[in-house]
Every structure is written in C-alpha cells, then in structure tokens.
Amino acid sequence: MLLNHRFVFKMFFILSILLIAGCEEDKKEYANANVNVNELRADFNKWARYHYTYIDLTSNFTALDEDANEITRKEFVQKLTSGKFIPVKMNSTKNSLYYKLFTLDEKSPEQLSKSIRSMASRDYVNVLHLDNKYPEFSFQDINGKTYKSEDLSGKHLVIKYWFINCKPCVAEMPEFEFVMNKHQNQDVVFMSIAFDDPEELQEFFKDKDYEVPTISVSEDYIIDTIGIKYFPTHFLLDEQRKIVSVTNNMKQLRKRLKDFVN
C-alpha cells in the first residue's frame, strides 16, 4: 500500500508540472519564425523582399531580443543600428504582432548589414519621438488661417514635414490629400509644415489643386525644436497631443491611421 501511495504522489507531481508547463505555453502568443532565417541571413535580395512584405517598425509590435526576452521598441531598434541583427516576424495569434532579433553571421553579405543599419538609423530617430507630447503651437497657414493647439483639443492631428525641393515629399502630395479627404469627418486634422518661405510656397501651389493647410516655419523649428531628420516625416498625434506614430511614407501612414483612428 505504501508503494502505491508513493506511485500516486509521483504521478500527481508529474501531471502538475506538465499542467503548469502547458499553461505557460498557452500564454505564449507566438511560435517560430515565419521564414527560414538562414536563407535571409545569406541572401540580400531575399531579405529585401521579406523586409518589404513583413517588417514595419512603425507598427505596434512586441519586441523580442535574440534570446526571446521582451524588450522595448526603442531597445529593439537601437540593437538593429549595430548592423549585427535582422528583425524577423514570428508566427502569432491574429491580434498580436511579434518581431524577434536574429544574429547575423560571418557569412552574411556586408550589403545586408549596411542596409539594416541604414533602415534602423531612420527608425531609431522616429521611435525617440513616440509618447512625447507635441509642444503647444499657434500656426498661421499661407492663406492666413490660424491653427492653435488648444482649439484642436479632442482631435487627432496629422502633421507632414517637408520642403519644396524634396522630391518624395512632393510626389506623395496627391495621396496625402486623398487620405485627408477620406478622414475629414472623423475629427482628424491634417496640416503640412515646410521651411520654405511663404511666398515660395504660394508660388509652388499656384497651379496645383492642393487643399491641405500649409504652414511656413523656420528650418530651425523643424530640425532643432521638433527633431525632424528625414523628409517626408508624418506625425500622428492623439487627442491629448501625444505623438503615437511617426512614419516616412504614405503606406505606413495609412496603416497607422487605421490603427489609431478607424
């Protein structure tokens, strides 16, 4: 009888351990990588295609380091600036997004490391803005209309930073206008801020059908006060003027508007 008791206790202990392990596994919302990581490490073209399709560091993702420990998005992007890692999307549940760092090896092409460093340098500048409160402002656009921060309380605000000689900035204008019109009934205010003189901006827009409010400020305000380093850059502010998203192209901006506004 004593032997039976020991056997029952042992089985109970084993089952308890398995149950706990199973519960811990259930809490884990991601599985393995969604790609053959070794192939990405070895082939720049495969990495470039994969990055375009699956990696968006402006998204609201959970960041994992190379040991699968959760870290902040800032820490994640900072590690990428070293050029020693690639970010990989992990298979996960429908409503969650996980990116994990994987170490590059000595066989990885130098072009791959350089590309990631370049990408991460831009994204690191962007991530530093997140969760900061945008400073109070009183702007007057080139048509004389005034925009004050206190008057926009309770609304989302999209600010585009650009300048006339920035070709990507100008190329995205029709789409930026389209997105503004799409969200005009959703308490979202759009404006563009450039460091060109008001007269130059008025001349630039003279033959263009462009309705987005445009504001002329000093270059120091954009680069030093706000901290913009890349153009175009879009800020998405919430109802309390907190910066919730920073993007550099319209594809990213559309997605973040869908996340925070729709």
C-alpha positions as a printed Julia matrix, in Angstrom:
262×3 Matrix{Float64}:
   0.0    0.0     0.0
   2.88   2.38    0.8
   4.34   1.75   -2.64
   1.02   2.65   -4.23
   0.87   5.9    -2.31
   4.35   6.84   -3.49
   3.42   5.97   -7.05
   0.25   8.09   -6.91
   2.15  11.04   -5.41
   4.84  10.78   -8.09
   2.25  10.7   -10.87
   0.41  13.65   -9.35
   3.66  15.63   -9.19
   4.49  14.86  -12.83
   0.99  15.78  -14.01
   1.15  19.05  -12.06
   4.43  20.0   -13.73
   3.02  19.18  -17.16
  -0.12  21.18  -16.46
   1.89  24.23  -15.38
   4.09  23.94  -18.45
   1.01  23.67  -20.61
  -0.48  26.81  -19.06
   2.76  28.71  -19.63
   2.76  27.57  -23.25
  -0.82  28.81  -23.67
   0.28  32.27  -22.53
   2.86  32.41  -25.29
   1.21  34.19  -28.2
   3.87  33.46  -30.79
   5.6   30.4   -32.2
   8.54  30.05  -34.58
   9.7   32.47  -37.26
   7.51  32.79  -40.35
  10.5   32.28  -42.64
  13.71  30.29  -42.99
  16.02  32.68  -41.12
  19.2   31.12  -42.53
  18.06  31.97  -46.06
  17.52  35.59  -45.07
  20.94  35.77  -43.46
  22.62  34.54  -46.62
  20.77  36.38  -49.4
  20.34  40.15  -49.54
  17.65  40.03  -52.23
  15.56  37.59  -50.22
  15.97  39.82  -47.18
  14.93  42.92  -49.16
  11.75  41.23  -50.42
  10.97  39.85  -46.98
  11.52  43.19  -45.28
   9.22  44.99  -47.72
   6.46  42.43  -47.17
   6.64  41.66  -43.44
   8.63  44.23  -41.46
   7.13  47.57  -40.44
   8.84  49.09  -37.43
   6.21  51.84  -37.23
   3.63  49.22  -36.25
   2.59  48.4   -32.7
   4.67  45.24  -32.27
   6.01  43.32  -29.3
   9.81  43.35  -29.44
  11.91  40.28  -28.61
  15.68  40.25  -28.33
  17.91  37.47  -29.64
  17.15  35.38  -26.54
  13.37  35.87  -26.93
  13.15  38.26  -23.98
  10.67  41.1   -24.31
  12.35  44.49  -24.7
  11.11  47.97  -25.59
  10.71  49.04  -29.19
  13.41  51.64  -28.59
  15.85  48.97  -27.38
  14.91  46.74  -30.31
  15.6   49.4   -32.94
  18.76  50.53  -31.15
  20.12  46.99  -31.38
  19.37  47.0   -35.11
  21.52  50.1   -35.59
  24.56  47.93  -34.8
  24.08  46.01  -38.05
  24.5   42.73  -36.16
  20.87  41.58  -36.26
  17.91  41.17  -38.58
  14.29  41.58  -37.44
  12.04  38.62  -38.2
   8.28  38.29  -37.83
   7.15  35.42  -35.62
   4.05  33.33  -36.28
   1.5   34.59  -33.78
  -2.17  34.95  -32.99
  -4.34  37.11  -35.25
  -4.39  40.14  -32.98
  -0.72  40.2   -31.98
   2.5   41.05  -33.77
   5.92  39.88  -32.64
   9.31  40.74  -34.12
  12.41  38.92  -32.91
  16.09  39.7   -33.43
  18.27  37.08  -35.09
  22.04  37.43  -35.16
  23.83  37.79  -38.47
  26.86  35.56  -39.0
  30.2   35.96  -40.75
  28.75  34.56  -43.99
  26.06  37.23  -44.2
  26.68  39.74  -47.01
  28.01  43.12  -45.92
  25.29  44.76  -48.01
  22.71  43.21  -45.7
  24.29  44.66  -42.58
  24.65  48.1   -44.18
  21.02  48.06  -45.3
  19.76  47.22  -41.83
  21.95  49.88  -40.2
  20.6   52.48  -42.6
  16.99  51.44  -42.05
  17.37  51.28  -38.29
  19.08  54.68  -38.05
  16.0   56.32  -39.52
  13.6   54.24  -37.44
  15.54  54.99  -34.25
  15.13  58.73  -34.82
  11.39  58.12  -35.27
  10.91  55.92  -32.23
  12.51  58.55  -29.97
   9.51  60.82  -30.66
   6.89  58.29  -29.57
   4.81  59.11  -26.48
   6.23  62.64  -26.27
   3.72  65.47  -26.07
   3.87  67.82  -29.01
   4.64  71.4   -27.91
   1.87  73.97  -27.86
   1.62  75.96  -31.07
  -0.1   78.8   -32.86
   0.43  78.49  -36.62
  -0.8   80.6   -39.49
  -1.01  78.9   -42.86
  -0.02  80.57  -46.15
  -3.66  81.6   -46.69
  -3.87  83.4   -43.34
  -5.86  80.85  -41.34
  -4.71  80.31  -37.73
  -4.33  76.92  -36.04
  -3.89  76.83  -32.27
  -3.18  73.73  -30.26
  -5.91  74.5   -27.72
  -8.51  74.77  -30.49
  -7.65  71.27  -31.73
  -8.07  69.55  -28.37
 -10.01  66.31  -28.71
  -8.97  65.78  -32.32
  -6.29  63.63  -33.91
  -3.69  65.65  -35.78
  -1.55  64.57  -38.74
   1.45  66.79  -39.45
   3.59  66.36  -42.55
   7.11  67.86  -42.55
   8.58  68.61  -45.97
  10.18  71.18  -48.27
   9.74  72.12  -51.91
  12.93  70.54  -53.26
  12.21  67.18  -51.58
  11.03  65.0   -54.49
   9.46  62.21  -52.37
   7.63  64.88  -50.34
   6.11  66.39  -53.47
   5.36  63.02  -55.09
   3.16  61.9   -52.18
   1.05  65.08  -52.12
  -1.92  63.74  -54.13
  -2.17  60.71  -51.86
  -1.79  62.81  -48.73
  -4.65  64.99  -49.98
  -6.75  61.9   -50.73
  -6.19  60.49  -47.23
  -7.1   63.85  -45.7
 -10.4   63.9   -47.58
 -11.1   60.31  -46.56
 -10.81  61.2   -42.86
 -12.43  64.65  -42.95
 -15.49  63.5   -40.98
 -13.53  61.65  -38.28
 -12.17  64.52  -36.17
  -8.75  64.27  -37.83
  -6.96  67.49  -38.77
  -4.26  67.42  -41.44
  -1.59  70.06  -41.98
   1.77  70.3   -43.7
   4.73  72.25  -42.34
   7.62  73.35  -44.56
  10.69  75.52  -44.04
  10.31  77.31  -47.38
   9.29  80.98  -47.35
   5.54  81.72  -47.57
   5.98  83.42  -50.96
   7.83  80.41  -52.35
   5.09  78.07  -51.12
   2.35  80.23  -52.61
   4.17  80.24  -55.95
   4.68  76.46  -55.73
   0.96  75.83  -55.16
  -0.25  78.41  -57.7
  -1.0   75.82  -60.39
  -1.76  72.88  -58.07
  -5.09  71.69  -56.71
  -3.92  71.16  -53.14
  -6.14  71.92  -50.15
  -4.05  70.65  -47.21
  -3.29  73.61  -44.91
   0.38  74.52  -45.39
   2.43  76.4   -42.83
   5.81  78.07  -43.27
   8.21  77.86  -40.32
  11.94  78.2   -39.84
  14.29  75.35  -40.61
  15.48  75.56  -37.0
  11.95  74.85  -35.76
  11.63  71.65  -37.83
  15.14  70.29  -37.34
  16.16  71.57  -33.9
  12.91  72.16  -31.99
  10.91  69.21  -33.31
  13.87  66.99  -34.22
  12.99  66.01  -37.79
  15.92  64.42  -39.63
  14.26  62.74  -42.61
  11.78  64.03  -45.17
   8.96  63.47  -45.54
   8.06  62.68  -41.93
   4.5   62.39  -40.67
   3.47  62.76  -37.03
   0.17  61.32  -35.81
  -0.98  62.94  -32.57
  -3.78  61.69  -30.36
  -6.47  63.84  -28.73
  -4.03  64.94  -25.98
  -1.28  65.91  -28.49
   0.76  62.8   -27.64
   2.8   61.51  -30.57
   1.51  57.98  -31.21
   3.07  57.31  -34.6
   5.92  58.58  -36.78
   6.07  57.49  -40.44
   8.04  58.34  -43.57
   5.75  57.17  -46.36
   2.06  57.01  -47.18
   1.8   53.24  -46.91
   2.85  53.43  -43.27
   0.67  56.47  -42.55
  -2.44  54.78  -43.93
  -1.85  51.76  -41.7
  -1.27  53.81  -38.57
  -4.39  55.89  -39.2
  -6.31  52.64  -39.44
  -4.78  51.53  -36.11
  -5.46  54.71  -34.15
  -8.41  56.41  -35.81
 -10.69  53.9   -37.55
